[in-house]
Amino acid sequence: MGLLSFLFQKNKIIRSTHEAEMFREVFRENYELYVKVGKSEDLKRFQELGEYIDSPLFKQRRKEIDSLSYAGSEYYNAEKQYKQLLKSKKLRAYFLIRDSEELKGYLRVKESEAYKEYSKLRVVIMSPGFDKKLHAAEFAAYREIIKSPKIAALIRLEKSSKFKYYTELKDTDQPAEFERLTAFVQSDDFKKNRAYLIDKKRYLTTDDYKLLCEYEELKKRPDIAKYHALNEDPYFNSMLKWEEVFKDDFNTGKLDENSWITRYYAGDRFLNDTYGVGNDVQLYTKDNISFNDSAVCLNFRKESIIGKYWDANLGIRERKYEYTSGLLSSATFLRQKYGRFEAKIKLNRNGLTQCFWLMGDTYLPHINIMKSDGKGLTMGSISSGKAVVASNEELLKTLELGNDYYIFTLEWTKDKLVWMINDLVVKEVRENIPDVPMYVGFNLGTTVAPNDHSLPGKMEIDWVKVYKLKN
């Protein structure tokens, strides 16, 4: 039972027939949108994005991105080391000397004969116990050579602190490491990653955030939002499970004889003629089918006629009828086991019995979707068990319906039968559920001769629809 039906039943409120039809019209419009969106690439994309965004992987990635920090990162450590090396006097001196013209000159002098002589004399002069008096010639030669501008410049450079720093570092890895770090911290990759890690809103720059924005935009799209709202709508879902298999709105002004016969099925099949049964006072004839304001009318009138009658003991006989009426049956066109059967019928309280029913090849089982007579409205089913006839028919005394159109519905599944009027559930049974294909029937009649003042009588049917459960 749907939520709306439950509320109506609880509060004994029957929505108007106009409202009930509007609900159906809205359902049709919503269903068109639902099917269109359901097949769209946009919904497929939205669902794929939603699956990813709801996944542990997405949440973990978000957590990891939010927890990132520049401090302690490889970029932070590289920049810190770079800045420390940048402050080093020794390293600055190293690069000043390494790239200087002074060093180039120094190296050229070291290749000269004068430098070789200087080196040889210097070894002597600097040797332990050297006596300049004993080695006056060598000492004089040394004093002379160091006065040479090139050798003097070389000696001054070697004595400088910056050259000492250069010499100290030139055979170490420190200069190369500094150059590597310099190239790294000045690279586009470093700048990009440094800016990313420093940015407190870094998540907004990620591909995941772009996917999240795409998902949120799709989620706000009116058609997709409507699609998901419909998935939660009780009435929509109660109707969604049914697939329409037959509809007749009787708006052509003539009967579709491919869909309907106007007599009992046995008469149509075996006699090719109409006949009466039981205590019926009327004979059903095709002439009593007419049309009015897009509705089909079953007319009951006073008319003397000779027609066939089924006598349980003697079989088919003829008798005189004083009344004729109308009947519609889908027996030769549509039979169905289980489904949703509904019709919009105008109640006419004129002493005659209006019936909307389902039946198979035999009278039992038989379901009265609606039977209205002078006593009121009766609904229920009759079935045959083992030598027993089980009936759950009941007169719905608490319902007060006017002489107006109402939508009468039966939902028949293997588990239950549910009767509704304008979507209000008025009866439900879960035992003795018929399980044979049945056809739809409408008839107007009586078993007692009516008062002439109530004639002619009519039963008006605006439309009829049959649904089956979707697979």
CORHURA-V83315 format. One record per run of one state. SS is the DSSP state (helix for helix, strand for strand, loop for the rest). FROM is the first residue (numbers start at 1). TO is the last residue. If there is no record, write none. Layout:
# CORHURA-V83315
SS;FROM;TO
SS;FROM;TO
This chain:
# CORHURA-V83315
loop;1;2
helix;3;11
loop;12;16
helix;17;38
loop;39;40
helix;41;53
loop;54;55
helix;56;67
loop;68;73
helix;74;86
loop;87;88
helix;89;98
loop;99;100
helix;101;110
loop;111;112
helix;113;125
loop;126;135
helix;136;145
loop;146;148
helix;149;159
loop;160;160
helix;161;169
loop;170;173
helix;174;185
loop;186;187
helix;188;198
loop;199;201
helix;202;205
loop;206;206
helix;207;220
loop;221;221
helix;222;231
loop;232;233
helix;234;240
loop;241;241
strand;242;248
loop;249;260
strand;261;261
loop;262;264
helix;265;271
loop;272;274
strand;275;276
loop;277;281
strand;282;284
loop;285;285
helix;286;288
strand;289;292
loop;293;294
strand;295;311
loop;312;314
strand;315;325
loop;326;326
strand;327;329
loop;330;335
strand;336;336
loop;337;338
strand;339;346
loop;347;352
strand;353;359
loop;360;365
strand;366;373
loop;374;375
strand;376;384
loop;385;388
strand;389;391
loop;392;393
strand;394;395
loop;396;404
strand;405;412
loop;413;416
strand;417;421
loop;422;423
strand;424;429
loop;430;437
strand;438;445
loop;446;451
helix;452;454
loop;455;456
strand;457;469
loop;470;471
